[in-house]
Amino acid sequence: MPISGDKGVKVYGELFVLKLSKDKMAALISTSEECDMATLDIERLMGDVRSNGIVFGLLPSPKFQSTGKYLVAQGEPSKNGDDAKVRMHVQLSNQKVPQLKDSQKDQVDYRELGIIVNVTKGRLLLEKIPFTPGVPGKNVLGEEIKPKPGKDNTLKIGKGVTLTEDGMKIFADLDGKFALVEGRPSVLSEHVIKGDVDMSVGNIVFGGRLLEIQGELISGFQVKCRGDIRIARGVNNSLVMAGGTLTVKGSICGEEATVKVRGDAEVEFVENGPRVEIGGNLNVTGYIMQADIHVGKNLTGRQTGRVIGGHLVIGGSVYLAEMGSDAEVNTEVSVGMNLDLLGRKLRIDAIIPLWSGRLNELIKNISGLQKIKKEMGAEFSVENRERLKKYQGVMPKLMDKVDRLNEAANAAEAELAEMVDEQIHVYGTLYPGVTFRIGPAVRMTNIQEKEVVVFFDRPSQQIKIRPMTDQEKAARSL
């Protein structure tokens, strides 16, 4: 019968006493007499152990213990389950930890602090690893020992993310920055810098909808945003790139300043040599002074906008309060100049001769082979026949390529020709020293005029200046 109690039972002719540990995880035998295990009948001994209910974890032979007893069976403990865990697929920001610039020299770039973790819509952010129930064990009596299951937890989410129906995974619901907000994973479409972009902030690369800088962009730093950018106190010799729109209160200043915007922009001042590229419209509320400006559409500033010096290339028309200065500062303004279109036209013009030359060479080779074939008749070689067949198969493709290039060049040229209708509207004073370029014509102003329109006159193929109409004057208040 199964062993029970603390006294144990005698086995092997009452030479040994068999006892259980309190937790029933071990069965041990002991004796008060001297004995040599090597002389015992181990099978008989272990049979006595089994007959007393010890059925699990039996050892091949008794194992001596430091207590003086012999272990004859050892149970298998249960393994408790693991708690549910969270596996991060996007690491949180190492804010204010400068990035290693050169691992060989241990150089650190203190402007690259990695304070934003950008994610795109649909990105897996984290997932829950389920808790485990654990693995049961057994004591030496063969009784199951139940494990303690791991603890479960519930994923909680913030804004801009989606939790799957099974509650196991969290995905980004939009483009933006990944952050824990009150301990909850979130994706935020806006990022705000409450001060200047300087060493304490570092360069900014943000993939969300809006980047707002409530201070100034200090010299030498960079900010890039897939969406819109708003800067409250100006840009000083720094790089700004916006995939949406840009608003700058204050000045864009310095020869090292570069601003590139895919959409529209509104600025107060641009001065001292920066390069500004705007894909849409540019509205200036103050002045542009000695800057390199490229605008895809219109340049506006009807109420107070002024241009003094510099080089401006405008794809559309210009609507400003003043142009130039009484000091006759050299100011160059080109309108109707779509640089992308012009660049495409120039690239097409450059490759048309190459493809036309290949076509002419092919036609020449075909004519030569056909002449040889006519002269040789049946003696025209198989090799030449294959070559002629190959050339004749390629020729229609080359002709089609050249035709398409010519069509594209003509279309671009026609579109550029239409852009000579863009105009410059000056609602206040137009000073001497301003050079205008419209289409093929160039003209420099030599007298001071007020409320005028500069335009390209198609019949004369010249740039002319005329007084504004009352309707055009009224448009200043728009």
Stockholm file with secondary structure:
# STOCKHOLM 1.0

chainA/1-478         MPISGDKGVKVYGELFVLKLSKDKMAALISTSEECDMATLDIERLMGDVRSNGIVFGLLPSPKFQSTGKYLVAQGEPSKNGDDAKVRMHVQLSNQKVPQLKDSQKDQVDYRELGIIVNVTKGRLLLEKIPFTPGVPGKNVLGEEIKPKPGKDNTLKIGKGVTLTEDGMKIFADLDGKFALVEGRPSVLSEHVIKGDVDMSVGNIVFGGRLLEIQGELISGFQVKCRGDIRIARGVNNSLVMAGGTLTVKGSICGEEATVKVRGDAEVEFVENGPRVEIGGNLNVTGYIMQADIHVGKNLTGRQTGRVIGGHLVIGGSVYLAEMGSDAEVNTEVSVGMNLDLLGRKLRIDAIIPLWSGRLNELIKNISGLQKIKKEMGAEFSVENRERLKKYQGVMPKLMDKVDRLNEAANAAEAELAEMVDEQIHVYGTLYPGVTFRIGPAVRMTNIQEKEVVVFFDRPSQQIKIRPMTDQEKAARSL
#=GR chainA/1-478 SS CCCCTTTCEEETTTTEEEEECTTSSEEEEECSSCCCGGGSCHHHHHHHHHHTTCCSSEEEEEEECTTSCEEEEECBCCBCCCCCEEEESSCCCCTTCCEEEETTTTEEETTCCCCCCEECTTCEEEEEECCCCCBCEECTTSCEECCCCCCCCCCCCCTTEEECTTSCEEEESSSEEEEEETTEEEEESEEEESSCBSTTTCCEEECSSEEEESSCBCTTCEEEESSEEEESSCEESCEEEESSCEEEEEEEESTTCEEEESSCEEEEEEESSCEEEESSCEEEEEEEESCEEEESSCEEEEEEEEEESEEEEESSCEEEEEESCTTCCCEEEEESCCHHHHHHHHHHHHHHHHHHHHHHHHHHHHHHHHHHHHHHGGGSCHHHHHHHHHHHHHHHHHHHHHHHHHHHHHHHHHHHHHGGGCCEEEEEEECTTEEEEETTEEEECCSCEEEEEEEEETTTTEEEEEECCHHHHHGGGC
#=GC SS_cons         CCCCTTTCEEETTTTEEEEECTTSSEEEEECSSCCCGGGSCHHHHHHHHHHTTCCSSEEEEEEECTTSCEEEEECBCCBCCCCCEEEESSCCCCTTCCEEEETTTTEEETTCCCCCCEECTTCEEEEEECCCCCBCEECTTSCEECCCCCCCCCCCCCTTEEECTTSCEEEESSSEEEEEETTEEEEESEEEESSCBSTTTCCEEECSSEEEESSCBCTTCEEEESSEEEESSCEESCEEEESSCEEEEEEEESTTCEEEESSCEEEEEEESSCEEEESSCEEEEEEEESCEEEESSCEEEEEEEEEESEEEEESSCEEEEEESCTTCCCEEEEESCCHHHHHHHHHHHHHHHHHHHHHHHHHHHHHHHHHHHHHHGGGSCHHHHHHHHHHHHHHHHHHHHHHHHHHHHHHHHHHHHHGGGCCEEEEEEECTTEEEEETTEEEECCSCEEEEEEEEETTTTEEEEEECCHHHHHGGGC
//
